[in-house]
Amino acid sequence: MKQEELLRELNFELFSEGQIVQIFEGLKKDLDVSIYAKKEYNSSQMLQIRIGLEKNLNISQYAKFEYNERQMAEIREGLEKGLDVSVYVDSEYSNNQMKEIRLGLEKNLDVSIYANPDFDYYKMEKIRKCLEKNLDYSFFLKQSFDNLQMDKISEGLEENLDVLLYADPKFNWRQMDEIMIGLEKGLDVSIYANPDFNYYKMAEIRRGLEKNLDVSIYAKPEMDSDKMKLIKNYLIELKKQKERKNKNEQFRNIERT
């Protein structure tokens, strides 16, 4: 259709100023604006289609009312990079989910592992990064974790910690963090890796282990954290007292010899 015919047919009263701008910008570049000169497309969607036309992309992949402008942008970027966008050309995917799949395709990853509309984009991101670093991503497939829990599991995997000890939805991210700290310090975290201990209690047990205390004296789920702290501090005091006594005894023995 010639420009003049198209302009006569279009009812510009139905378009916003932004839409009109996109139509005329396309006409200035001799593009077939009839593809997007439809009131159902907002100006941002029109822009994405216009850019695709300018770059001779297969815009039929995304020039559809069901895609918002952000989804269109992700599909367009994939087309520009020569990716197989058919993997994520699906309106069930949000633009952020599409982005995670696109980034995986760019790295030649097996995106089929996480290209699932039921996975939110954050879970997709965690799996993608595991694939990039050859880390075990299975934890994110087996269980449902919130974002903060996934962060702690990712951190543990990157530090080569035994995340099996805390990769459990029963632990909130703060509890996971306490177990992580213990693992980083080489402590026997099995003593407090128990969902019945809140993270305050876990912290008191961990600090006791760091001081080589007999934490079994107070590592009891039914005991509140304030009592744990009180007992821990007294155990530290008694230990120091005993160490001073032993040193004094050693000095006396030296003097006798």
ChimeraX commands (.cxc) that place a marker at each C-alpha (Angstrom):
marker #1 position 0.00,0.00,0.00 radius 0.5
marker #1 position 1.33,3.40,-0.95 radius 0.5
marker #1 position 2.05,5.94,1.77 radius 0.5
marker #1 position -0.66,8.30,0.55 radius 0.5
marker #1 position -3.30,5.57,0.52 radius 0.5
marker #1 position -2.32,4.41,3.98 radius 0.5
marker #1 position -2.40,7.92,5.41 radius 0.5
marker #1 position -5.86,8.50,3.95 radius 0.5
marker #1 position -7.14,5.22,5.43 radius 0.5
marker #1 position -5.75,5.77,8.91 radius 0.5
marker #1 position -8.06,7.50,11.39 radius 0.5
marker #1 position -5.50,9.44,13.38 radius 0.5
marker #1 position -8.15,10.42,15.91 radius 0.5
marker #1 position -7.83,6.87,17.24 radius 0.5
marker #1 position -4.07,7.14,17.84 radius 0.5
marker #1 position -2.11,8.87,20.59 radius 0.5
marker #1 position 0.63,11.35,19.74 radius 0.5
marker #1 position 3.23,8.71,20.57 radius 0.5
marker #1 position 1.64,6.24,18.18 radius 0.5
marker #1 position 1.47,8.86,15.45 radius 0.5
marker #1 position 5.19,9.58,15.92 radius 0.5
marker #1 position 6.03,5.89,15.41 radius 0.5
marker #1 position 3.91,5.71,12.26 radius 0.5
marker #1 position 5.55,8.72,10.67 radius 0.5
marker #1 position 9.06,7.69,11.76 radius 0.5
marker #1 position 8.46,4.42,9.93 radius 0.5
marker #1 position 7.15,6.19,6.85 radius 0.5
marker #1 position 10.26,8.39,6.78 radius 0.5
marker #1 position 12.32,5.19,6.41 radius 0.5
marker #1 position 10.04,3.61,3.80 radius 0.5
marker #1 position 8.92,0.86,6.16 radius 0.5
marker #1 position 5.67,-1.05,5.79 radius 0.5
marker #1 position 4.02,0.66,8.75 radius 0.5
marker #1 position 0.72,-1.03,8.01 radius 0.5
marker #1 position 2.13,-3.92,10.03 radius 0.5
marker #1 position 2.00,-1.89,13.23 radius 0.5
marker #1 position -0.24,1.10,12.47 radius 0.5
marker #1 position -2.99,-0.42,14.58 radius 0.5
marker #1 position -4.55,1.24,17.57 radius 0.5
marker #1 position -4.20,-2.00,19.59 radius 0.5
marker #1 position -0.41,-1.51,19.71 radius 0.5
marker #1 position 0.80,1.15,22.12 radius 0.5
marker #1 position 3.62,3.44,21.02 radius 0.5
marker #1 position 6.28,1.32,22.73 radius 0.5
marker #1 position 5.11,-1.84,20.98 radius 0.5
marker #1 position 5.12,0.08,17.69 radius 0.5
marker #1 position 8.70,1.14,18.39 radius 0.5
marker #1 position 9.84,-2.46,18.87 radius 0.5
marker #1 position 8.21,-3.53,15.62 radius 0.5
marker #1 position 9.65,-0.51,13.79 radius 0.5
marker #1 position 13.16,-1.32,15.00 radius 0.5
marker #1 position 12.71,-4.89,13.80 radius 0.5
marker #1 position 11.62,-3.70,10.37 radius 0.5
marker #1 position 14.61,-1.36,10.17 radius 0.5
marker #1 position 16.93,-4.31,10.91 radius 0.5
marker #1 position 15.16,-6.70,8.52 radius 0.5
marker #1 position 14.23,-9.08,11.32 radius 0.5
marker #1 position 11.50,-11.67,11.19 radius 0.5
marker #1 position 9.09,-9.49,13.12 radius 0.5
marker #1 position 6.30,-12.03,12.68 radius 0.5
marker #1 position 7.86,-13.77,15.69 radius 0.5
marker #1 position 6.78,-10.95,17.98 radius 0.5
marker #1 position 4.48,-8.52,16.17 radius 0.5
marker #1 position 1.49,-9.81,18.06 radius 0.5
marker #1 position -0.90,-8.06,20.40 radius 0.5
marker #1 position -0.31,-10.70,23.10 radius 0.5
marker #1 position 3.26,-9.47,23.71 radius 0.5
marker #1 position 3.92,-6.31,25.64 radius 0.5
marker #1 position 6.78,-4.03,24.59 radius 0.5
marker #1 position 9.26,-5.61,27.04 radius 0.5
marker #1 position 8.54,-9.10,25.76 radius 0.5
marker #1 position 8.86,-7.82,22.20 radius 0.5
marker #1 position 12.24,-6.29,23.07 radius 0.5
marker #1 position 13.55,-9.62,24.39 radius 0.5
marker #1 position 12.44,-11.49,21.28 radius 0.5
marker #1 position 13.85,-8.77,19.02 radius 0.5
marker #1 position 17.21,-8.87,20.81 radius 0.5
marker #1 position 17.34,-12.63,20.41 radius 0.5
marker #1 position 16.63,-12.31,16.69 radius 0.5
marker #1 position 19.36,-9.69,16.35 radius 0.5
marker #1 position 21.83,-12.13,17.90 radius 0.5
marker #1 position 20.76,-15.00,15.68 radius 0.5
marker #1 position 19.34,-17.06,18.52 radius 0.5
marker #1 position 16.62,-19.69,18.28 radius 0.5
marker #1 position 13.96,-17.52,19.85 radius 0.5
marker #1 position 11.33,-20.21,19.34 radius 0.5
marker #1 position 12.46,-21.56,22.72 radius 0.5
marker #1 position 10.93,-18.57,24.49 radius 0.5
marker #1 position 8.44,-17.08,22.02 radius 0.5
marker #1 position 5.53,-17.74,24.31 radius 0.5
marker #1 position 3.34,-15.15,26.00 radius 0.5
marker #1 position 3.35,-17.29,29.16 radius 0.5
marker #1 position 6.91,-16.11,29.77 radius 0.5
marker #1 position 7.36,-12.68,31.30 radius 0.5
marker #1 position 10.00,-10.43,29.79 radius 0.5
marker #1 position 12.34,-11.29,32.68 radius 0.5
marker #1 position 11.88,-15.02,32.10 radius 0.5
marker #1 position 12.53,-14.47,28.39 radius 0.5
marker #1 position 15.70,-12.59,29.28 radius 0.5
marker #1 position 17.04,-15.49,31.36 radius 0.5
marker #1 position 16.41,-17.92,28.52 radius 0.5
marker #1 position 17.98,-15.53,26.02 radius 0.5
marker #1 position 21.09,-15.12,28.19 radius 0.5
marker #1 position 21.39,-18.89,28.43 radius 0.5
marker #1 position 21.12,-19.27,24.67 radius 0.5
marker #1 position 23.85,-16.67,24.24 radius 0.5
marker #1 position 26.12,-18.89,26.39 radius 0.5
marker #1 position 25.10,-22.06,24.53 radius 0.5
marker #1 position 23.60,-23.52,27.69 radius 0.5
marker #1 position 20.95,-26.24,27.79 radius 0.5
marker #1 position 18.11,-23.84,28.53 radius 0.5
marker #1 position 15.57,-26.67,28.40 radius 0.5
marker #1 position 16.59,-27.33,32.02 radius 0.5
marker #1 position 14.94,-24.12,33.18 radius 0.5
marker #1 position 12.75,-22.95,30.28 radius 0.5
marker #1 position 9.59,-23.53,32.25 radius 0.5
marker #1 position 6.88,-20.87,32.70 radius 0.5
marker #1 position 6.31,-22.19,36.23 radius 0.5
marker #1 position 9.85,-21.13,37.24 radius 0.5
marker #1 position 9.99,-17.47,38.16 radius 0.5
marker #1 position 12.81,-15.49,36.59 radius 0.5
marker #1 position 14.87,-15.53,39.80 radius 0.5
marker #1 position 14.93,-19.31,39.92 radius 0.5
marker #1 position 15.80,-19.31,36.21 radius 0.5
marker #1 position 18.68,-16.94,36.91 radius 0.5
marker #1 position 20.06,-19.17,39.68 radius 0.5
marker #1 position 19.92,-22.26,37.48 radius 0.5
marker #1 position 21.47,-20.38,34.56 radius 0.5
marker #1 position 24.39,-19.20,36.69 radius 0.5
marker #1 position 24.91,-22.73,38.02 radius 0.5
marker #1 position 25.06,-24.02,34.46 radius 0.5
marker #1 position 27.58,-21.33,33.55 radius 0.5
marker #1 position 29.81,-22.32,36.49 radius 0.5
marker #1 position 29.22,-26.09,36.28 radius 0.5
marker #1 position 27.61,-26.12,39.72 radius 0.5
marker #1 position 24.88,-28.45,40.96 radius 0.5
marker #1 position 21.58,-26.82,40.02 radius 0.5
marker #1 position 19.41,-29.74,41.17 radius 0.5
marker #1 position 18.59,-28.05,44.49 radius 0.5
marker #1 position 16.54,-25.44,42.65 radius 0.5
marker #1 position 14.62,-28.08,40.69 radius 0.5
marker #1 position 13.69,-30.30,43.64 radius 0.5
marker #1 position 12.41,-27.80,46.18 radius 0.5
marker #1 position 10.59,-24.49,46.40 radius 0.5
marker #1 position 12.79,-21.79,47.90 radius 0.5
marker #1 position 12.25,-18.06,48.21 radius 0.5
marker #1 position 14.75,-15.66,46.68 radius 0.5
marker #1 position 16.79,-15.15,49.85 radius 0.5
marker #1 position 17.04,-18.91,50.44 radius 0.5
marker #1 position 18.20,-19.38,46.85 radius 0.5
marker #1 position 20.85,-16.70,47.40 radius 0.5
marker #1 position 22.27,-18.64,50.34 radius 0.5
marker #1 position 22.30,-21.91,48.43 radius 0.5
marker #1 position 24.05,-20.21,45.51 radius 0.5
marker #1 position 26.64,-18.69,47.82 radius 0.5
marker #1 position 27.32,-22.08,49.38 radius 0.5
marker #1 position 27.68,-23.78,46.01 radius 0.5
marker #1 position 30.15,-21.13,44.86 radius 0.5
marker #1 position 32.16,-21.60,48.08 radius 0.5
marker #1 position 32.08,-25.39,47.62 radius 0.5
marker #1 position 30.28,-25.89,50.94 radius 0.5
marker #1 position 28.16,-28.92,51.75 radius 0.5
marker #1 position 24.87,-27.18,51.02 radius 0.5
marker #1 position 23.00,-30.45,51.59 radius 0.5
marker #1 position 23.18,-29.55,55.27 radius 0.5
marker #1 position 20.93,-26.53,54.83 radius 0.5
marker #1 position 19.29,-26.67,51.37 radius 0.5
marker #1 position 15.91,-27.34,52.90 radius 0.5
marker #1 position 12.85,-25.06,52.74 radius 0.5
marker #1 position 12.39,-25.65,56.47 radius 0.5
marker #1 position 15.33,-23.33,57.10 radius 0.5
marker #1 position 14.75,-19.63,56.48 radius 0.5
marker #1 position 17.59,-17.65,54.92 radius 0.5
marker #1 position 18.92,-16.45,58.29 radius 0.5
marker #1 position 19.14,-20.00,59.59 radius 0.5
marker #1 position 20.86,-21.00,56.36 radius 0.5
marker #1 position 23.30,-18.15,56.87 radius 0.5
marker #1 position 24.21,-19.38,60.37 radius 0.5
marker #1 position 24.84,-22.87,59.06 radius 0.5
marker #1 position 26.92,-21.41,56.22 radius 0.5
marker #1 position 29.08,-19.45,58.66 radius 0.5
marker #1 position 29.66,-22.62,60.66 radius 0.5
marker #1 position 30.66,-24.56,57.55 radius 0.5
marker #1 position 33.03,-21.78,56.51 radius 0.5
marker #1 position 34.72,-22.02,59.91 radius 0.5
marker #1 position 34.93,-25.80,59.85 radius 0.5
marker #1 position 32.51,-26.32,62.72 radius 0.5
marker #1 position 30.29,-29.34,63.33 radius 0.5
marker #1 position 27.11,-27.63,62.22 radius 0.5
marker #1 position 25.09,-30.83,62.63 radius 0.5
marker #1 position 24.77,-29.80,66.28 radius 0.5
marker #1 position 22.54,-26.88,65.39 radius 0.5
marker #1 position 21.37,-27.56,61.81 radius 0.5
marker #1 position 17.89,-28.09,63.13 radius 0.5
marker #1 position 14.84,-26.06,62.04 radius 0.5
marker #1 position 13.70,-26.05,65.68 radius 0.5
marker #1 position 16.54,-23.65,66.47 radius 0.5
marker #1 position 15.78,-20.13,65.27 radius 0.5
marker #1 position 18.73,-18.19,63.91 radius 0.5
marker #1 position 19.33,-16.42,67.26 radius 0.5
marker #1 position 19.75,-19.79,68.98 radius 0.5
marker #1 position 21.87,-21.09,66.12 radius 0.5
marker #1 position 24.15,-18.06,66.49 radius 0.5
marker #1 position 24.69,-18.74,70.21 radius 0.5
marker #1 position 25.49,-22.39,69.56 radius 0.5
marker #1 position 27.85,-21.47,66.71 radius 0.5
marker #1 position 29.67,-18.92,68.86 radius 0.5
marker #1 position 30.04,-21.54,71.55 radius 0.5
marker #1 position 31.54,-24.00,69.08 radius 0.5
marker #1 position 33.98,-21.32,67.96 radius 0.5
marker #1 position 35.16,-21.09,71.57 radius 0.5
marker #1 position 35.41,-24.90,71.86 radius 0.5
marker #1 position 32.70,-24.97,74.51 radius 0.5
marker #1 position 30.56,-27.97,75.40 radius 0.5
marker #1 position 27.50,-26.52,73.71 radius 0.5
marker #1 position 25.43,-29.60,74.54 radius 0.5
marker #1 position 24.87,-27.90,77.91 radius 0.5
marker #1 position 22.62,-25.30,76.30 radius 0.5
marker #1 position 21.94,-26.49,72.73 radius 0.5
marker #1 position 18.33,-27.32,73.46 radius 0.5
marker #1 position 15.49,-26.18,71.17 radius 0.5
marker #1 position 13.20,-25.44,74.11 radius 0.5
marker #1 position 15.69,-23.01,75.69 radius 0.5
marker #1 position 15.35,-19.36,74.68 radius 0.5
marker #1 position 18.27,-17.55,73.09 radius 0.5
marker #1 position 18.80,-15.16,76.03 radius 0.5
marker #1 position 19.38,-18.07,78.40 radius 0.5
marker #1 position 21.65,-19.69,75.85 radius 0.5
marker #1 position 23.70,-16.52,75.65 radius 0.5
marker #1 position 23.88,-16.25,79.44 radius 0.5
marker #1 position 25.08,-19.84,79.82 radius 0.5
marker #1 position 27.52,-19.48,76.91 radius 0.5
marker #1 position 29.08,-16.37,78.47 radius 0.5
marker #1 position 29.46,-18.13,81.85 radius 0.5
marker #1 position 31.02,-21.14,80.16 radius 0.5
marker #1 position 33.52,-18.81,78.46 radius 0.5
marker #1 position 34.27,-17.19,81.82 radius 0.5
marker #1 position 34.73,-20.58,83.52 radius 0.5
marker #1 position 36.98,-21.75,80.70 radius 0.5
marker #1 position 39.17,-18.66,81.00 radius 0.5
marker #1 position 39.27,-19.10,84.75 radius 0.5
marker #1 position 40.37,-22.72,84.32 radius 0.5
marker #1 position 43.02,-21.73,81.79 radius 0.5
marker #1 position 44.42,-19.11,84.17 radius 0.5
marker #1 position 44.45,-21.68,86.98 radius 0.5
marker #1 position 46.29,-24.18,84.80 radius 0.5
marker #1 position 48.87,-21.57,83.82 radius 0.5
marker #1 position 49.42,-20.62,87.44 radius 0.5
marker #1 position 49.85,-24.28,88.32 radius 0.5
marker #1 position 52.40,-24.68,85.52 radius 0.5
marker #1 position 54.37,-21.67,86.78 radius 0.5
marker #1 position 54.39,-23.09,90.31 radius 0.5
marker #1 position 55.65,-26.44,89.03 radius 0.5
marker #1 position 58.45,-24.67,87.12 radius 0.5
marker #1 position 59.46,-22.75,90.24 radius 0.5
marker #1 position 59.65,-25.97,92.26 radius 0.5
marker #1 position 62.04,-27.58,89.79 radius 0.5
marker link #1:1,2 radius 0.2
marker link #1:2,3 radius 0.2
marker link #1:3,4 radius 0.2
marker link #1:4,5 radius 0.2
marker link #1:5,6 radius 0.2
marker link #1:6,7 radius 0.2
marker link #1:7,8 radius 0.2
marker link #1:8,9 radius 0.2
marker link #1:9,10 radius 0.2
marker link #1:10,11 radius 0.2
marker link #1:11,12 radius 0.2
marker link #1:12,13 radius 0.2
marker link #1:13,14 radius 0.2
marker link #1:14,15 radius 0.2
marker link #1:15,16 radius 0.2
marker link #1:16,17 radius 0.2
marker link #1:17,18 radius 0.2
marker link #1:18,19 radius 0.2
marker link #1:19,20 radius 0.2
marker link #1:20,21 radius 0.2
marker link #1:21,22 radius 0.2
marker link #1:22,23 radius 0.2
marker link #1:23,24 radius 0.2
marker link #1:24,25 radius 0.2
marker link #1:25,26 radius 0.2
marker link #1:26,27 radius 0.2
marker link #1:27,28 radius 0.2
marker link #1:28,29 radius 0.2
marker link #1:29,30 radius 0.2
marker link #1:30,31 radius 0.2
marker link #1:31,32 radius 0.2
marker link #1:32,33 radius 0.2
marker link #1:33,34 radius 0.2
marker link #1:34,35 radius 0.2
marker link #1:35,36 radius 0.2
marker link #1:36,37 radius 0.2
marker link #1:37,38 radius 0.2
marker link #1:38,39 radius 0.2
marker link #1:39,40 radius 0.2
marker link #1:40,41 radius 0.2
marker link #1:41,42 radius 0.2
marker link #1:42,43 radius 0.2
marker link #1:43,44 radius 0.2
marker link #1:44,45 radius 0.2
marker link #1:45,46 radius 0.2
marker link #1:46,47 radius 0.2
marker link #1:47,48 radius 0.2
marker link #1:48,49 radius 0.2
marker link #1:49,50 radius 0.2
marker link #1:50,51 radius 0.2
marker link #1:51,52 radius 0.2
marker link #1:52,53 radius 0.2
marker link #1:53,54 radius 0.2
marker link #1:54,55 radius 0.2
marker link #1:55,56 radius 0.2
marker link #1:56,57 radius 0.2
marker link #1:57,58 radius 0.2
marker link #1:58,59 radius 0.2
marker link #1:59,60 radius 0.2
marker link #1:60,61 radius 0.2
marker link #1:61,62 radius 0.2
marker link #1:62,63 radius 0.2
marker link #1:63,64 radius 0.2
marker link #1:64,65 radius 0.2
marker link #1:65,66 radius 0.2
marker link #1:66,67 radius 0.2
marker link #1:67,68 radius 0.2
marker link #1:68,69 radius 0.2
marker link #1:69,70 radius 0.2
marker link #1:70,71 radius 0.2
marker link #1:71,72 radius 0.2
marker link #1:72,73 radius 0.2
marker link #1:73,74 radius 0.2
marker link #1:74,75 radius 0.2
marker link #1:75,76 radius 0.2
marker link #1:76,77 radius 0.2
marker link #1:77,78 radius 0.2
marker link #1:78,79 radius 0.2
marker link #1:79,80 radius 0.2
marker link #1:80,81 radius 0.2
marker link #1:81,82 radius 0.2
marker link #1:82,83 radius 0.2
marker link #1:83,84 radius 0.2
marker link #1:84,85 radius 0.2
marker link #1:85,86 radius 0.2
marker link #1:86,87 radius 0.2
marker link #1:87,88 radius 0.2
marker link #1:88,89 radius 0.2
marker link #1:89,90 radius 0.2
marker link #1:90,91 radius 0.2
marker link #1:91,92 radius 0.2
marker link #1:92,93 radius 0.2
marker link #1:93,94 radius 0.2
marker link #1:94,95 radius 0.2
marker link #1:95,96 radius 0.2
marker link #1:96,97 radius 0.2
marker link #1:97,98 radius 0.2
marker link #1:98,99 radius 0.2
marker link #1:99,100 radius 0.2
marker link #1:100,101 radius 0.2
marker link #1:101,102 radius 0.2
marker link #1:102,103 radius 0.2
marker link #1:103,104 radius 0.2
marker link #1:104,105 radius 0.2
marker link #1:105,106 radius 0.2
marker link #1:106,107 radius 0.2
marker link #1:107,108 radius 0.2
marker link #1:108,109 radius 0.2
marker link #1:109,110 radius 0.2
marker link #1:110,111 radius 0.2
marker link #1:111,112 radius 0.2
marker link #1:112,113 radius 0.2
marker link #1:113,114 radius 0.2
marker link #1:114,115 radius 0.2
marker link #1:115,116 radius 0.2
marker link #1:116,117 radius 0.2
marker link #1:117,118 radius 0.2
marker link #1:118,119 radius 0.2
marker link #1:119,120 radius 0.2
marker link #1:120,121 radius 0.2
marker link #1:121,122 radius 0.2
marker link #1:122,123 radius 0.2
marker link #1:123,124 radius 0.2
marker link #1:124,125 radius 0.2
marker link #1:125,126 radius 0.2
marker link #1:126,127 radius 0.2
marker link #1:127,128 radius 0.2
marker link #1:128,129 radius 0.2
marker link #1:129,130 radius 0.2
marker link #1:130,131 radius 0.2
marker link #1:131,132 radius 0.2
marker link #1:132,133 radius 0.2
marker link #1:133,134 radius 0.2
marker link #1:134,135 radius 0.2
marker link #1:135,136 radius 0.2
marker link #1:136,137 radius 0.2
marker link #1:137,138 radius 0.2
marker link #1:138,139 radius 0.2
marker link #1:139,140 radius 0.2
marker link #1:140,141 radius 0.2
marker link #1:141,142 radius 0.2
marker link #1:142,143 radius 0.2
marker link #1:143,144 radius 0.2
marker link #1:144,145 radius 0.2
marker link #1:145,146 radius 0.2
marker link #1:146,147 radius 0.2
marker link #1:147,148 radius 0.2
marker link #1:148,149 radius 0.2
marker link #1:149,150 radius 0.2
marker link #1:150,151 radius 0.2
marker link #1:151,152 radius 0.2
marker link #1:152,153 radius 0.2
marker link #1:153,154 radius 0.2
marker link #1:154,155 radius 0.2
marker link #1:155,156 radius 0.2
marker link #1:156,157 radius 0.2
marker link #1:157,158 radius 0.2
marker link #1:158,159 radius 0.2
marker link #1:159,160 radius 0.2
marker link #1:160,161 radius 0.2
marker link #1:161,162 radius 0.2
marker link #1:162,163 radius 0.2
marker link #1:163,164 radius 0.2
marker link #1:164,165 radius 0.2
marker link #1:165,166 radius 0.2
marker link #1:166,167 radius 0.2
marker link #1:167,168 radius 0.2
marker link #1:168,169 radius 0.2
marker link #1:169,170 radius 0.2
marker link #1:170,171 radius 0.2
marker link #1:171,172 radius 0.2
marker link #1:172,173 radius 0.2
marker link #1:173,174 radius 0.2
marker link #1:174,175 radius 0.2
marker link #1:175,176 radius 0.2
marker link #1:176,177 radius 0.2
marker link #1:177,178 radius 0.2
marker link #1:178,179 radius 0.2
marker link #1:179,180 radius 0.2
marker link #1:180,181 radius 0.2
marker link #1:181,182 radius 0.2
marker link #1:182,183 radius 0.2
marker link #1:183,184 radius 0.2
marker link #1:184,185 radius 0.2
marker link #1:185,186 radius 0.2
marker link #1:186,187 radius 0.2
marker link #1:187,188 radius 0.2
marker link #1:188,189 radius 0.2
marker link #1:189,190 radius 0.2
marker link #1:190,191 radius 0.2
marker link #1:191,192 radius 0.2
marker link #1:192,193 radius 0.2
marker link #1:193,194 radius 0.2
marker link #1:194,195 radius 0.2
marker link #1:195,196 radius 0.2
marker link #1:196,197 radius 0.2
marker link #1:197,198 radius 0.2
marker link #1:198,199 radius 0.2
marker link #1:199,200 radius 0.2
marker link #1:200,201 radius 0.2
marker link #1:201,202 radius 0.2
marker link #1:202,203 radius 0.2
marker link #1:203,204 radius 0.2
marker link #1:204,205 radius 0.2
marker link #1:205,206 radius 0.2
marker link #1:206,207 radius 0.2
marker link #1:207,208 radius 0.2
marker link #1:208,209 radius 0.2
marker link #1:209,210 radius 0.2
marker link #1:210,211 radius 0.2
marker link #1:211,212 radius 0.2
marker link #1:212,213 radius 0.2
marker link #1:213,214 radius 0.2
marker link #1:214,215 radius 0.2
marker link #1:215,216 radius 0.2
marker link #1:216,217 radius 0.2
marker link #1:217,218 radius 0.2
marker link #1:218,219 radius 0.2
marker link #1:219,220 radius 0.2
marker link #1:220,221 radius 0.2
marker link #1:221,222 radius 0.2
marker link #1:222,223 radius 0.2
marker link #1:223,224 radius 0.2
marker link #1:224,225 radius 0.2
marker link #1:225,226 radius 0.2
marker link #1:226,227 radius 0.2
marker link #1:227,228 radius 0.2
marker link #1:228,229 radius 0.2
marker link #1:229,230 radius 0.2
marker link #1:230,231 radius 0.2
marker link #1:231,232 radius 0.2
marker link #1:232,233 radius 0.2
marker link #1:233,234 radius 0.2
marker link #1:234,235 radius 0.2
marker link #1:235,236 radius 0.2
marker link #1:236,237 radius 0.2
marker link #1:237,238 radius 0.2
marker link #1:238,239 radius 0.2
marker link #1:239,240 radius 0.2
marker link #1:240,241 radius 0.2
marker link #1:241,242 radius 0.2
marker link #1:242,243 radius 0.2
marker link #1:243,244 radius 0.2
marker link #1:244,245 radius 0.2
marker link #1:245,246 radius 0.2
marker link #1:246,247 radius 0.2
marker link #1:247,248 radius 0.2
marker link #1:248,249 radius 0.2
marker link #1:249,250 radius 0.2
marker link #1:250,251 radius 0.2
marker link #1:251,252 radius 0.2
marker link #1:252,253 radius 0.2
marker link #1:253,254 radius 0.2
marker link #1:254,255 radius 0.2
marker link #1:255,256 radius 0.2
marker link #1:256,257 radius 0.2
view
